[in-house]
Amino acid sequence: MFGRKKNLNDLMAQLRPDLSRESLGVGPAFPGVAPNPLLSSDAWRRNAELRTGALALGVLVDWREVSSDGSPRVVLMFDVETAGGISFRGIADEDLTITELTRLAPGQTLPVRYRPAVMDHYVSLARDADPAHVRQLSDQIASRKRT
């Protein structure tokens, strides 16, 4: 039972080398991308926690399309900056519309949510974020960088 999770991560890295820890730019502590997040209880729990997570800003580095059934499932890689000054590589596993997918461009800054207590590289797009709060966060991060 304990070796099963490790073997699943190894299998995913063999099947999709572009989704390996090294390719995504995360460390060995990253749990990996779920083959099917709808069937994973860990992914369900993680996504529920991320919906109420702390707001941060992520600069889009790259993305990988995982599946194109219905709305495309995409793994987005962000360089994330938090209000507290922490920077890390964030990975978001999202279902996007075709329109959203065509608008993706490296260097875009998007609001994301993360779990400060866990810090496992998982983030989610903060589609519900108040624009005024995002602007305030952006100003806070920019002023810290100037000093």
C-alpha positions in Angstrom: 0.0 0.0 0.0 2.8 2.5 0.9 4.7 1.8 -2.4 1.6 2.3 -4.5 1.6 6.1 -4.5 5.3 6.2 -5.4 4.7 3.8 -8.2 1.8 5.9 -9.5 4.0 9.0 -9.6 6.7 7.0 -11.4 4.2 5.7 -13.9 2.9 9.3 -14.6 6.5 10.5 -15.1 7.0 7.6 -17.6 3.7 8.2 -19.4 4.0 12.0 -19.5 7.6 13.1 -19.0 6.4 16.7 -19.5 4.5 16.4 -16.2 7.5 15.1 -14.2 8.7 17.0 -11.2 11.9 18.0 -13.0 9.9 19.2 -16.1 7.5 21.3 -14.0 10.4 22.8 -12.0 9.3 21.6 -8.6 11.2 19.7 -5.9 10.8 16.1 -4.8 8.2 17.0 -2.2 5.7 17.8 -4.9 3.0 15.1 -4.8 2.5 15.0 -8.5 -0.3 15.6 -11.0 -3.3 13.3 -10.5 -4.1 11.2 -13.6 -7.8 11.9 -13.1 -8.5 14.5 -10.3 -12.2 13.6 -10.4 -11.4 10.1 -9.0 -8.8 11.2 -6.5 -10.0 12.0 -2.9 -6.7 13.9 -2.3 -7.4 16.1 -5.3 -11.0 16.7 -4.2 -9.8 17.7 -0.7 -6.9 19.9 -2.1 -9.2 21.7 -4.5 -11.8 22.4 -1.8 -9.0 23.9 0.4 -7.6 25.9 -2.4 -11.0 27.6 -3.1 -10.6 29.2 0.4 -6.8 29.6 0.3 -4.8 32.8 0.6 -4.5 35.1 -2.4 -1.2 35.6 -4.2 0.0 36.7 -7.6 1.3 34.2 -10.2 3.3 35.0 -13.3 2.5 32.4 -15.9 5.7 30.5 -16.9 4.3 27.7 -19.1 1.4 25.2 -19.4 0.8 21.7 -20.5 -2.4 20.3 -21.9 -3.3 17.1 -20.0 -6.5 16.2 -21.9 -8.8 17.8 -24.4 -12.0 15.9 -23.7 -14.8 18.5 -23.4 -13.1 21.6 -21.8 -9.3 21.3 -21.9 -7.6 20.2 -18.7 -4.3 22.1 -18.4 -1.5 22.2 -15.9 -0.3 25.8 -15.5 3.1 26.7 -14.1 3.4 29.9 -12.2 6.2 31.8 -10.4 4.1 32.8 -7.3 4.7 35.8 -5.0 2.7 36.0 -1.8 1.8 39.0 0.3 4.3 37.8 2.9 7.2 37.9 0.5 7.4 34.1 -0.2 8.2 33.1 -3.8 7.7 29.6 -5.1 6.9 27.6 -8.3 3.1 27.0 -8.3 1.3 24.3 -10.3 -2.4 24.7 -11.1 -4.5 21.9 -12.5 -7.4 23.6 -14.2 -10.2 23.0 -16.6 -10.3 25.9 -19.0 -12.6 26.9 -21.8 -11.2 27.1 -25.4 -11.3 30.9 -25.1 -9.4 31.0 -21.8 -6.8 28.6 -23.3 -6.2 30.7 -26.4 -5.6 33.8 -24.1 -2.8 32.2 -22.2 0.5 33.9 -22.6 3.8 33.5 -20.7 4.4 36.5 -18.5 0.8 37.1 -17.7 0.1 37.9 -14.0 -3.0 36.2 -12.6 -4.4 36.0 -9.1 -4.0 32.5 -7.6 -4.9 30.9 -4.3 -2.5 28.7 -2.3 -2.5 26.9 1.1 0.0 28.6 3.4 -0.1 25.8 5.9 0.8 23.2 3.3 3.1 24.9 0.8 3.1 21.9 -1.6 3.4 23.9 -4.9 -0.3 23.5 -5.6 -2.3 26.7 -6.5 -5.5 27.4 -8.2 -6.7 30.3 -10.3 -8.5 32.8 -8.1 -11.4 33.5 -10.5 -13.5 34.8 -7.7 -10.9 37.3 -6.5 -12.1 40.9 -6.0 -10.2 43.1 -8.5 -9.7 45.8 -5.8 -8.1 43.2 -3.5 -5.9 41.9 -6.4 -4.8 45.5 -7.1 -4.0 46.1 -3.5 -1.9 42.9 -3.3 -0.1 43.8 -6.5 0.7 47.3 -5.1 1.9 45.7 -1.8 4.2 43.3 -3.7 5.5 46.0 -6.0 6.3 48.4 -3.1 8.2 45.6 -1.3 10.3 45.0 -4.4 11.2 48.7 -4.7 12.7 48.9 -1.2 
